[in-house]
Amino acid sequence: MFTLSTLSAFVIIVLGLFIIPGPAVLLVATRTAQSGRKAGIMAGLGVATGDLIHTLFTAVGLSAILMTSSVAFNFIKFAGAAYLLYLGIRAILEKPANPQISKVTPVSSIKAYTQAILVEVLNPKTSLFFLAFLPQFIHPGNGPSFLQFLILGLIFVLLSAIYTTFLALSVQMLGRLIKRVAWIGRWSGKIVGTIYIGLGLKVAIQSQ
């Protein structure tokens, strides 16, 4: 199935994307600050559930395309690589934002969970990201493509759930992080941009 180097690269890249404050981190931070740790954990699990739904749709759709035509699948991989390059360049050139914990009305844990699912599932940028990101680690010779998509997606979801749960439990640490986020934000775009560009170039290097 997957080689150790492929899985290691996937995990490292995913963790690298997680540690940069983004929408999911800020959502968990907001729910934790406004409604408590349990709501924060449930919001994080909601984000992970939304990512799982995106994974399933991506796996079904792209696996069907791969079964139909390897040329079409390769086209999607290159299109995805180009999209990642675009995201990377934009992230590096973009002026750093100043993320803040928004003030929202406290909600129940169940509502925090369901709202997080809807936010993640209905975010078109997340859908595009999965379509561009996951195929870069899929190799037809490594077994059924659907299974490969599913394994990578489940790893992504598991790491997401663990990370957001840790954030929700680390209330004091999270508070200090948010206070420093303006400083972190100056570098986050460059770090994420470098990751995206590296992924985009990966396909070009492999094709040679």
C-alpha positions in Angstrom: 0.0 0.0 0.0 1.8 3.1 1.2 5.6 3.3 1.7 6.8 4.6 5.1 8.3 7.7 3.4 5.0 8.6 1.7 3.0 8.2 5.0 5.7 10.1 6.9 5.7 13.0 4.4 1.8 13.1 4.5 1.7 13.3 8.3 4.5 15.9 8.5 2.8 18.1 6.0 -0.6 17.8 7.6 0.9 18.6 11.0 2.7 21.6 9.5 -0.6 22.9 8.2 -2.4 22.3 11.5 0.1 24.3 13.6 -0.6 27.5 11.7 -3.6 29.3 13.1 -6.4 29.0 10.6 -10.2 29.0 10.5 -10.5 25.6 12.2 -8.2 26.7 15.1 -10.0 30.0 15.5 -13.4 28.2 15.5 -12.3 25.9 18.2 -10.8 28.8 20.1 -14.0 30.8 19.9 -16.2 27.9 21.1 -13.8 27.1 23.9 -13.6 30.7 25.1 -17.3 31.4 24.8 -18.9 28.0 25.7 -16.2 26.0 27.6 -13.9 23.1 26.8 -16.6 20.6 26.0 -18.1 22.9 23.3 -14.5 23.5 22.0 -13.8 19.8 21.7 -17.2 19.2 20.0 -16.5 22.0 17.5 -13.1 20.4 16.7 -14.9 17.0 16.2 -17.4 18.7 14.0 -14.6 20.1 11.8 -13.1 16.6 11.7 -16.5 15.2 10.7 -16.8 17.7 7.9 -13.3 16.8 6.7 -14.4 13.1 6.7 -17.4 14.0 4.5 -15.1 15.8 2.1 -12.7 12.8 2.1 -15.5 10.4 1.2 -16.8 12.6 -1.7 -13.2 13.0 -3.0 -12.5 9.3 -2.7 -15.6 8.2 -4.5 -15.3 10.9 -7.3 -11.6 10.6 -8.0 -11.6 6.8 -7.7 -14.3 6.6 -10.4 -12.3 8.9 -12.6 -9.2 6.8 -12.1 -11.1 3.7 -13.1 -12.3 5.4 -16.2 -9.1 7.0 -17.4 -5.6 7.3 -15.9 -5.0 10.2 -18.2 -8.0 12.1 -16.7 -6.7 11.4 -13.2 -3.2 12.6 -14.1 -4.8 15.8 -15.5 -6.6 16.3 -12.1 -3.4 15.7 -10.3 -1.6 18.4 -12.3 -4.6 20.7 -12.0 -4.5 20.1 -8.3 -0.7 20.8 -8.2 -1.3 24.0 -10.1 -3.9 25.0 -7.6 -1.6 24.3 -4.7 1.1 26.4 -6.4 -1.4 29.2 -6.7 -2.4 28.9 -3.0 1.3 28.9 -2.0 2.2 32.0 -4.0 -0.8 33.8 -2.8 -0.2 32.9 0.8 3.4 34.1 0.6 2.5 37.4 -1.1 -0.6 38.1 0.9 -0.4 40.6 3.7 -0.7 38.9 7.1 -4.1 39.1 8.6 -4.9 39.8 12.3 -7.0 36.8 13.4 -9.2 37.4 16.4 -11.5 35.3 18.5 -14.9 36.6 17.4 -17.6 37.3 20.0 -20.4 34.9 19.7 -23.3 33.8 21.9 -22.5 30.6 24.0 -24.0 27.5 22.5 -24.5 23.9 23.6 -22.0 21.2 22.8 -24.3 19.5 20.3 -24.9 22.8 18.5 -21.2 23.6 18.4 -20.7 20.2 16.8 -23.4 20.5 14.2 -22.5 24.1 13.3 -18.8 23.1 12.8 -19.8 20.3 10.5 -22.0 22.7 8.4 -19.2 25.3 8.3 -16.6 22.8 7.1 -18.8 20.9 4.7 -20.2 24.1 3.0 -16.8 25.7 2.7 -15.9 25.4 -1.1 -12.3 26.2 -0.3 -12.1 23.0 1.9 -13.5 20.9 -1.0 -11.0 22.3 -3.5 -8.2 21.7 -1.0 -9.1 18.1 -0.6 -9.4 17.6 -4.4 -6.0 19.2 -4.8 -4.2 17.8 -1.8 -5.1 14.1 -1.5 -4.3 13.0 -5.1 -0.7 14.1 -4.7 -0.1 11.0 -2.5 -2.1 8.5 -4.6 -0.3 6.1 -6.8 -2.3 3.6 -8.9 0.3 0.9 -8.4 -0.1 1.0 -4.6 -3.5 -0.7 -4.6 -7.2 0.3 -4.9 -7.3 4.1 -5.2 -10.5 4.3 -3.1 -8.7 2.6 -0.2 -5.7 4.9 -0.5 -8.0 8.0 -0.4 -9.8 6.6 2.5 -6.7 5.8 4.5 -5.1 9.2 3.9 -8.4 10.9 4.7 -8.9 9.0 8.0 -5.3 9.9 9.0 -6.1 13.5 8.3 -9.3 13.4 10.2 -7.7 11.6 13.2 -4.9 14.1 13.4 -7.4 16.9 13.1 -9.5 15.6 16.0 -6.5 15.0 18.2 -5.1 18.5 17.5 -8.3 20.4 18.0 -9.0 18.4 21.2 -5.6 19.3 22.6 -6.3 23.0 21.7 -9.6 23.0 23.5 -8.1 21.3 26.6 -5.2 23.8 26.7 -7.3 26.8 27.5 -4.6 28.9 29.1 -2.0 28.0 26.5 -4.6 28.7 23.8 -5.2 32.1 25.3 -1.6 33.0 25.2 -1.4 31.7 21.6 -4.2 33.9 20.4 -2.6 37.0 22.1 0.5 36.3 20.1 -1.3 35.4 16.9 -0.5 38.8 15.4 3.2 37.9 15.6 2.7 34.3 14.4 0.5 35.7 11.5 3.5 37.5 10.0 5.1 34.1 9.3 2.2 31.8 8.9 1.5 32.8 5.2 5.1 32.1 4.2 5.2 28.8 6.0 1.9 27.6 4.6 2.8 29.0 1.2 6.1 27.0 1.2 4.2 23.8 2.0 1.7 24.3 -0.8 4.4 25.2 -3.3 6.4 22.1 -2.3 3.4 19.9 -2.9 2.8 21.5 -6.2 6.4 20.9 -7.3 6.2 17.3 -6.2 4.2 16.3 -9.2 6.5 18.1 -11.6 9.6 16.4 -10.2 7.9 12.9 -10.2 6.9 13.3 -13.9 10.5 13.8 -15.0 
